[in-house]
Structures are given as C-alpha cells and as structure tokens.
C-alpha cells in the first residue's frame, strides 16, 4: 500500500469524486421481515432497525445531511434505495426495477430528487426495459464483489467471481487501481465518503476488519454491523444514495 504522505497527496488530487453533502435513505417497514425479496434466514426486525439506525447515524457523523424517507409497508424492500436511482455528477437516473413489488418506489424517489434536491432527472423511455441501480450484466450486483475503498483503491472479495470481475476491470480500465483483497465477498462492500470508510465490523467479518485496520488506517474507519439486512441480500451500499450538493436541505421526517 502507499505510504501515509503519498496517500494524502494523491487524495488531494483525486478526492473530489468521493466528497458528498447529502444521503437519501429509507426506514425499514414491518413488511421487510417476511416479504423482502431474497430472504435467506429469519430476520429480527427490531435488530434490523437498530442496525439501520446506526448506519444512518454514521452517515451523519461523516458530515452528510441525511434525507430519511418514511417506511412504506407496500414496498418491503424500500430500505434498498440504491435500486431505484443512480446519481452521478449531480444528475439522477431513475431506474425501472424488474421486480413487480418495487416499481412504484420510483414515483416517490422522483419527487425527492426533483423537488427536494432539485436535481436534473433522467428517466428510461423504453417501456420494456428494466434496470436496478446495482445491476451489472444479467447475473449479479457488481458491489457484491468489489467497491471503492479510497480514491484509487478497490476492495475485492476472494471468490472466483470476484477475481474474474477484477481481471475484467483491469483489462478494460484506462486508470490503474490498487486492490485490497478481503476473504469474504460481502465484506468487500464498503462505503467510502468524505475521507471515511464505512465497513462491516469484526463481529461479522473479523478477518476483513483486521485487513482494513492494517491497510487502510490512514482513513477514519467506521465499522458497523448489518447482519439482518444481509439476510435479504442487502448491504452497506444498498441502503443509501450519496449526493454532492451545495445547498443545505432539511431532513424529511
């Protein structure tokens, strides 16, 4: 890994894409417990909400104004806001989720992005098209295997799928990235923003947490636990839309 001062210098040059002012999140509905898509184990709803509250509090701790949407019982997966919109360079793309239970989530998100955040919004005109915010190809979410853990550092899982994705990125990319490999694919899902790294705690992935402490100590580490959301195929990046904006906004409570 780079030395501390080299990292700081490169950060000065490349940090702006990872500077954010706002985050959009959504509370967890009661229906999440039994009706979320892809549940793999029994979900403790109270625990899920406590863990999500810590997640939201952590976003505020790293300097973000958090717009917190109310839980929607008609949409069990509404906590996974990443799926319904993608924001890049101040422009929002509204998606068209493929699962029928998620289609109407886009309507509320449109209101938030256009009226509250006043962002330019692009919509998909093809009526037959479907797109989730985490889609890559037809088989997986890219962030299940690799995320950015710094301005030029990719955090990658150890599975054959993760290794294959890394090879494809390295083959196609015009910019060379450093890589940080962790034993578990899910542990590779991190949120890097404003000089902080939000990652899974040692309670969930002790080996990965040790890697972060040893290799990325030049960032301020924010370990949190998200066991319950993980039971519905959710993760750290799924639960927020990060936005860089100059004007101050009030939270929607």
C-alpha positions in Angstrom: 0.0 0.0 0.0 1.0 3.6 -0.4 2.8 5.4 2.4 0.8 7.8 4.5 2.1 11.0 2.9 1.8 9.7 -0.6 -1.8 8.7 0.1 -2.6 12.2 1.4 -1.0 13.8 -1.7 -2.9 11.6 -4.1 -6.1 12.2 -2.1 -5.7 16.0 -2.6 -5.7 15.4 -6.3 -8.4 12.8 -6.6 -10.7 13.1 -3.6 -13.5 15.3 -5.0 -15.5 12.4 -6.6 -15.8 11.0 -3.1 -17.0 14.2 -1.4 -20.7 14.2 -0.7 -23.1 16.5 1.1 -26.3 14.5 1.2 -27.6 11.0 1.5 -31.1 9.6 0.8 -32.1 6.7 3.0 -35.4 4.9 3.8 -36.6 3.4 7.1 -37.4 -0.3 7.3 -41.1 -1.3 7.1 -42.7 -4.1 9.1 -43.3 -6.0 5.8 -39.5 -6.3 5.3 -39.4 -9.2 7.8 -41.4 -11.6 5.8 -41.8 -10.1 2.3 -38.5 -8.7 1.3 -37.0 -10.3 -1.9 -34.4 -13.0 -1.4 -34.7 -13.7 2.3 -32.2 -16.3 3.3 -32.8 -16.6 7.1 -35.2 -15.4 9.7 -34.9 -11.6 10.2 -35.0 -9.9 13.6 -37.0 -6.8 12.7 -36.2 -4.8 15.8 -32.5 -5.7 15.4 -32.6 -4.7 11.7 -34.0 -1.3 12.6 -31.4 -0.7 15.3 -28.6 -1.6 12.9 -30.1 0.6 10.3 -30.3 3.5 12.8 -26.6 3.1 13.5 -25.9 3.2 9.7 -27.9 6.4 9.3 -26.2 7.9 12.4 -22.8 7.0 10.9 -23.7 8.8 7.6 -24.5 11.9 9.7 -21.2 11.5 11.6 -19.2 11.7 8.4 -20.8 15.1 7.5 -23.8 14.2 5.4 -27.3 15.8 5.6 -29.5 12.7 5.6 -32.9 12.8 3.9 -34.7 10.0 5.7 -37.8 8.7 3.9 -40.6 7.0 5.9 -41.1 3.2 5.7 -43.6 2.1 3.1 -45.4 -1.1 4.0 -46.4 -1.6 0.4 -42.8 -1.9 -0.6 -40.9 -4.4 1.6 -37.6 -3.6 0.0 -37.8 0.2 0.2 -34.8 0.3 2.5 -32.6 -0.5 -0.5 -32.8 2.9 -2.1 -29.8 2.3 -4.4 -32.0 0.2 -6.6 -34.4 3.0 -7.7 -32.0 5.8 -8.6 -28.4 6.4 -9.6 -26.8 9.8 -9.1 -23.6 10.8 -10.9 -22.1 14.3 -11.2 -25.3 15.9 -10.0 -27.6 14.2 -12.4 -30.1 11.5 -11.3 -31.1 8.5 -13.3 -34.4 6.9 -12.2 -34.4 3.2 -12.8 -37.1 0.7 -13.7 -36.8 -2.1 -11.1 -37.5 -5.6 -12.6 -39.4 -7.0 -9.6 -43.1 -6.0 -9.6 -43.0 -5.2 -5.9 -40.6 -2.4 -6.5 -41.9 -0.5 -9.5 -43.9 2.1 -7.5 -40.9 3.1 -5.4 -39.7 5.2 -8.3 -42.6 7.6 -8.1 -41.7 8.8 -4.6 -38.0 8.9 -5.4 -38.7 11.1 -8.4 -40.4 13.7 -6.1 -37.5 13.7 -3.7 -34.8 14.1 -6.3 -36.6 16.7 -8.4 -38.5 18.8 -5.8 -36.4 18.4 -2.6 -32.9 18.0 -4.1 -33.6 19.9 -7.3 -31.5 17.5 -9.4 -31.8 17.1 -13.1 -33.6 13.7 -13.5 -33.2 11.3 -16.5 -35.8 8.6 -17.0 -35.8 5.5 -19.1 -38.2 5.8 -22.0 -38.2 2.2 -23.2 -41.4 0.7 -21.7 -40.0 -2.8 -21.9 -36.6 -2.0 -20.2 -35.9 -2.9 -16.6 -32.9 -1.7 -14.5 -32.0 -1.8 -10.9 -29.4 0.6 -9.6 -27.0 -2.2 -8.7 -27.3 -4.1 -12.0 -24.2 -5.2 -13.9 -24.9 -7.6 -16.7 -27.6 -10.2 -16.0 -26.2 -12.2 -13.0 -25.0 -10.1 -10.1 -24.6 -6.7 -8.4 -21.0 -5.5 -9.0 -20.8 -4.2 -5.4 -21.4 -7.8 -4.1 -17.7 -8.4 -5.1 -15.9 -5.0 -5.4 -16.3 -1.4 -4.2 -14.1 1.6 -3.9 -12.3 1.8 -0.6 -10.4 5.0 -1.4 -9.8 7.4 -4.3 -7.9 4.7 -6.3 -8.3 1.6 -4.1 -10.7 -1.2 -5.0 -11.8 -3.6 -2.2 -12.3 -7.0 -3.7 -13.6 -10.3 -2.5 -11.8 -13.6 -2.8 -14.4 -15.8 -4.7 -13.7 -16.9 -8.3 -16.5 -14.5 -9.4 -14.8 -11.6 -7.7 -11.4 -12.5 -9.2 -12.9 -12.7 -12.6 -14.6 -9.3 -12.2 -11.2 -7.8 -11.1 -9.5 -9.2 -14.2 -12.2 -7.7 -16.4 -11.9 -4.3 -14.7 -8.1 -4.3 -15.0 -8.3 -5.3 -18.7 -10.8 -2.5 -19.6 -9.8 0.3 -17.3 -7.7 3.2 -18.5 -6.7 4.1 -14.9 -4.7 1.7 -12.8 -6.2 0.9 -9.4 -4.7 -0.5 -6.3 -6.5 -3.5 -4.9 -7.3 -4.7 -1.4 -8.5 -8.3 -1.1 -10.6 -9.5 1.8 -11.6 -13.1 2.5 -15.3 -12.7 2.2 -17.1 -11.2 -0.8 -19.7 -9.5 1.3 -17.0 -7.8 3.4 -15.7 -6.1 0.3 -18.9 -4.0 0.2 -17.8 -0.7 1.8 -18.8 2.9 1.6 -16.0 5.5 1.1 -17.1 9.1 1.6 -15.5 12.3 2.8 -12.4 10.6 3.9 -14.2 7.9 6.0 -14.5 4.2 5.3 -17.7 2.6 6.5 -17.2 -1.2 6.6 -18.5 -4.4 8.2 -17.5 -4.8 11.8 -15.3 -7.5 13.3 -18.5 -9.0 14.7 -19.5 -10.0 11.1 -16.1 -10.4 9.4 -13.2 -10.4 11.8 -10.5 -11.3 9.2 -11.7 -8.5 6.8 -11.9 -6.0 9.7 -8.3 -6.8 10.5 -7.3 -6.1 6.9 -9.0 -2.7 7.0 -7.2 -1.8 10.3 -3.8 -2.8 8.9 -4.0 -1.5 5.4 -6.4 1.5 5.5 -5.7 3.1 8.8 -4.9 6.4 7.1 -8.7 6.8 6.7 -11.0 7.2 9.6 -12.6 3.7 9.8 -16.3 3.4 10.7 -17.1 -0.3 11.4 -20.8 -1.2 11.7 -22.9 -4.4 11.8 -25.6 -5.2 9.3 -26.4 -8.8 9.9 -30.2 -8.6 9.5 -30.2 -6.6 6.2 -27.7 -9.1 4.9 -30.4 -11.8 5.3 -32.4 -10.0 2.5 -29.4 -9.7 0.1 -28.8 -6.1 1.3 -25.5 -4.4 2.1 -23.9 -1.1 3.1 -24.0 0.5 -0.4 -27.6 -0.6 -1.0 -29.1 1.5 1.8 -28.2 5.0 0.7 -27.9 7.3 -2.4 -24.9 9.6 -1.9 -25.2 13.1 -3.5 -22.9 16.1 -3.7 -24.9 19.3 -3.5 -24.1 22.8 -2.3 -27.3 24.0 -0.8 -28.5 22.8 2.6 -31.6 20.7 2.9 -33.8 19.7 5.8 -34.4 16.0 6.6 -37.8 14.6 5.7 -39.0 13.0 9.0 
